[in-house]
Amino acid sequence: MDAIKPGETFTYEFTATVPGTYWYHSHQKSAEQVDKGLYGTLIVEPKNEEKVDRDYTLVLDEWMSDPDAESHMDMNMSGMDHSNMNNGNSSDNQQMDMNSMGHNMNMYDIFTINGKSGAAVQPLKVKKGEKVRLRLINAGYMSHKLHLHGHEFKIVATDGQPLKNPQPIKDELLNIAPGERYDIEFIANNPGEWLLECHGNMKGTDGMKVKIQYEGQANNTDKANAKENLPVVDMTTYGKYETGPFTLDQKYDVEYTMDLGTAMGKNGMIFTINGKTYPDTAPIHVKTGDFVKVKIVNNSPMDVHPMHLHGHFFQVLSKNGKPVTGSPLIKDSLNVNPGEEYVVAFKADNPGNWMFHCHDLHHASAGMVTEVKYTDYKSDYTPDPNDTTNKGE
């Protein structure tokens, strides 16, 4: 489709067939437009939904208090030697990761939940005994590790897809990468006032917290502790194992290796798939009905790549060579840390041309995009060669 120009309209019509927590956003100069807030949530409720007493949607994002300051900084990272940098995943390395992207993440100094920060975030009201669902959506560029204080919780869905027999966990961090969604549920069985807060050492971390207030309980029983060292939930071992739609050793019609990399371009950092930047990246060619296996390898020294596939869900089969031992993990976005390797599989059951890209939209706009292209699909869209306004990224 063409970009929607000022004053124009475009109508989407679709049947909401897959229940879950989703969001929509601009894909026209997305690193700029999503950054300025051009997105919204899309909640698809099942016909026979399991009842919860409270259902809250929380959108995480980051903002710059001084957008002009960014342009005054030297964003060309050509003098930086990536070869000798540690690629661990501690908070310090997260800080390095934020600096290494050619788009300085330190500029994002305000973290928000539903567009508000700190004390301005609307508290979540609960009553004792209620079942509470929180739908968590990361619309920003940074991963956020969330800690629910004072309660056990279950992770019941990721990217809109349910998890099998999720077990209750407590005092573990849930890491939500850009583009990802997680639904968690808990029983409000511990009256008082508690926090759901982001952990980390970035400048805006303290603003990303929300109070959970029991009705009739005015006293503050909880304190923020964003530096507390807690384990992070490993989604590849969470929930109950059962065979999903795909296995590692079945026959696949298409196999593709996606080598994610970082390099210096003429105008700063570029982010590559198999050494190329979009539109020169090799597409994944499929035909309707194909079983497709993709190996995703992050060879960037420090950059985290949350990879997102449009139009399909994939099953995560293995991480670093080890098969998934928890619930079948069905997602459309997968966070890949430096040095990590995942194998995912999906069925080509939605004909079209679909983006498969990094959901750090700065990385996507600097090249980290490919497409799933159906060879038996003919698009009725013809781009206007004279229209230079389309920046589909």
N, C-alpha and C positions, 0 to 999 in steps of 0.2 A: 504494500500500500504506500501511497505518497504520504509525506508528512502533512498534518492538518494545519493549514496556514491560518494566520490571524483572521477572524471573522468567518471562517469556514466551519462546517460541521461534518461529522462522520458518525454513522450509527453502526454499532456492533450488535449483532443478534446471535445468540448461541443458547443451547440447552444446557443447563447446569446439571450434568449427569453425575459428577463425582463430588460427593460431600467432602467438606474439609475447610481448612483455614488457608486462604489465598490472598494475594494482593495484586494490584495492577499498577503500572507506572509507564511513563513515557519511554520510548526507545528511540527518540529523536534527540541526538546530542545528549544522551541519557546522563553522562557524567555531570553535565550542567543542570539539566532540567529536574532530574530526580533529586539532585543536591539542593535544589531550591524548593522541594516539597511537592513535585507533581506526581503524586501517587495516592493510592487509597486502598482500603481493605475490601476483600470480597469473601464473605462467609457463606458457604453452601451448607444448609442444614439438611440432614437426612429426613426422609418422611417419618420414620419411626425412631426418633432420636431417644437415646438413653437420657433420662431426665437428670438435669443438674439444677441446683437452686440458684446459683449465680453463674453468669457466663460473661467474662470480661475479655476484651481484646486490647492488647498492649503492643504498640508499635515503637520500636527502638530506633533512634537516629542520632546523628551528630551534626553540629552546626558550627559555623565560624562566627565569633562575636565581631570580628573585624575582617570581612572578606577582602578588603583592600590590602591588608598586610601581606597577603599571600603573594601578590604581584610584586612586592618590594623584595621578596626573598629570591635568592639564586636557586632556581628550581632545576638547573642543569646539573645532574649528578655525575658528570663525566669524570670528575677527579676522584670519585669514590672507588676504592679497590674492593670488589665484592669477594675476591677469591679467598681472603683470609678471615672472613667473618664467620662467627659461630652460627650454626643453624639449629640450635636448640629451640625449645618452645617456652622458655620462661617468660615472665613479664618483661624482663629487660630486653629479651630478644623481640618481644612484641613491639617494644619501643623502637628497636632498630628497624624492624620490618616496616613500621609506619614511616620511618625517615627515608627508606630506600626506594620508595616507589616513584620518585620523580614528582610526587604530589605530596607535599609535606603534611602528614596527618596530625602533627602537633598543632596545626592551625585550627583543627576541630576541637574547640575547647569547651563547648557546651553539649552535654549529652542529654537526650530527652526521652520521655515516655509519653506518647500521644501529644507530642509538640510542647510539652511543659517540662520544666527542670526543677529538681529539688523540692522545696516546700510547695511549689505551684502545682505539682502533680496531684491530680484528684485522688483521694484515698479510695481504697476498695472496701466497701462495706460488706460485712458478713454477720451471720448470726450463728451462735453455737449449734453444732450438729449439722450444718448445711454442707452439701457437696458443692465445691467451687471449681469451675474450670477457668483457666487462664490460657488465652490464645496469644502466643508470643511471636511477633513478626519482626525481623531485622531488615529495616529499609535503609540502613546506613552502609558504611564502607569498612567498618571494623567489626571483628568478632566481639561479642560481649558474653562474659561468664556471669550467670545469674545465680544468686543464692536465696532460697526461700527460708526465712528464719522460723524456727519454732514449730515446724510441721513436717510430717512425712508427706511425700507426694509421689504420684505416678506420672510417667511420661506416656500419654495414651496415644499420641499421634505425632508424626513428623511430616512436614510438607503436605499435610492433609490426609496422609495415609495411616491407618490404625496400626498399632503395635500389638503383638500377640502376648497376652498374659503379662502385662507390665508389673514388675514388683515394686512395692513401696521403697523409697530411698529417702535418706535424710542427711542434711549437711554435706551434700555433694553439689558441685557447680555444674550447671547446664550451659554448655558453650553453644551460642547461637551465632552462626556465621552470616555474612551478608546474603540476603535472599532467602535464608532458611526460615521455616516456621516450626514451632513446637507447641503442642497442646499438653498442658499438665493439669492434673486434678488432685485436689486434697480435700480432706474432711476438716472443717473448722471445729477442732476439738480442744483448743488451747486458748481460752479467752484472754484478751489483752489487746495490745497494739504491736504488730509485728511488721518487719520490713521484707520486701523483695528487693534485693539490691545487686548492683553490678560490682564485680570485684576487678581490681587491677590498679595500675599506677598512672594511668593517663590523666591529663589535667581535668577532664570533664567527668571522670568516673563518679564522683560524689553526687552529681546531679541526677544520675540514673538510678533512682530508687523510689519505691512507692510504698505507702503505709497500707497495711491490711488492718482495718479497724473493726473490732467486734462491737455491735450495737450495744449501747449501755455501758461500755467500758471506756472511760475517758483517760484512764491512767496510762502513761507511756511505760511499757514493760521491756522495751527493746532498745538496743543501741546499734548504730551502724558500725561495721567492721570490715571495710572493703579490702583490707590487707590480710585478712585471716587466710591461712594456708589450708585449703581444702582440696580433696580429690575432684577431678573432673569426670563426669559420667562417660564411660566408653560405650557408645551406641552399638558397637559391633558385638558386644557381649550382653546387652540389656534385653530383658524379656525372655520369652520361652522359645527355644529352637523348634522349628518345624520346617519341612521342605517348602520352599517358596515356588514361584512359577519357573525359576531357572536354577541350574546347577553349574558348577565350574566345568564339569567334564562332559556335558552334553554337546551335541553337534550344533555349531553356529553357521549361519549363512554368510555373515560378514564379521570380520574381526579387524579392529582398528586400534593402533597405539597412539595415544595422545601425550606427547612429550612436551611438558610445559616449561618454558624457559624465560630468562631475562637477559637482555643485551643492551648495548648502547647503540642508539640510532643517531642520525644526523642532528635531531632536535631534542635529544634527551633519551630517557629510558624507553625501550620497547619491550613488549611482552609477547612471546612467540608460542605457536603450536607447531611442533616438528620443525623448528627453525624458521618458520615463516610467520608473517603478520597478515591479517585479513586485509584485502580479499584474496591474497595469494595462498592462504592455507588450503590444504587438500580437504575437500568435503568427505563426509561419510556417505558413500553412495549405497542406497538400499532400494528394495522394491517391497511393495505391500506384502505383509506376511512374513518377512524375513525375521529371523532371530539374530540379534546383533550383540556382539561382545566388545566392550571398549576397555582397554587398559589405560588408566590415567596415571602418569608419573610426573611428580613435581621436581624438576631439576633446577628450579630457581634457588639461588643460595639462601635467600631469606624471605622471599615473598610468599605469602599464603594465597592460594587460589581457590575460592569457592566456585566450583564449576556448576553451571545451571543449563539444563536441557529444556528447550521449549517443546510443548505439544505432546510430551510423553512422560511416563514415570519409569525409572530404572530400578532394578534390584541390585543392591550392593552385595557382591559375592565374597570378596576377600579384601583384607587390608594388610599390606606388607607381606603378602604371601600366605597369610593365615586366614582360613575360611571364617566367615561370620558364624558365631556360635550362639547368638541371641535370637530374638525374633527376626523373621524375614524383614529386611530393611528396605522399604520401597520409598524412593525419594525422587525429587527432581532437581535438588541442589546438594552438592557434596563438597565439604571443606577439605582441601588437600594441603597439608603442611609441607614445608620443604623436606625433601628426602622421602616423602611417603609415596606409596603406590597402591592404587585400588583397581579392582576389576569389577565392572558393572555390566549388566545385561538388560536389554529391553526388546520388546516386539515392535516391529515397524507396522503400526496399525492405525496411523493417522496421516494419510498422504498429504504432502506439501513440502515446502522448504523451511526448515526449522533451525533457528540459531542454537548453537551449543557454545556457551561463552563463560568467561570469568565474570562473577557478579560483584567483584570490585570493579565498578564501571570505569574507573580510571585505567585499569588494566585492559578492559575490553576496548576502550576508545584508543588505546595505544597498541592494538593488534590482536589481543587474545580472544579471537572469535573464529569459529568454523561453523559449518552447516551440516545438518542431516538432510540430504537431498534424495527425494524419491525419484527413481528413474522412470517410473510409470505414471508420473504426475505431470500435467502440463498446466502451468499457471496462466490465468487469464489477465494477469497484471503485466503491463508493459511500462517500464519507467520512461519518463519524458527525458530524452538526452539533454534537453536545453534547461531542465530544472536543476539548478545547483543548490537548492535549499535542502534536499533530502540528505540527512546525515544519520542513516539508520545504524545506530551502534548502541 
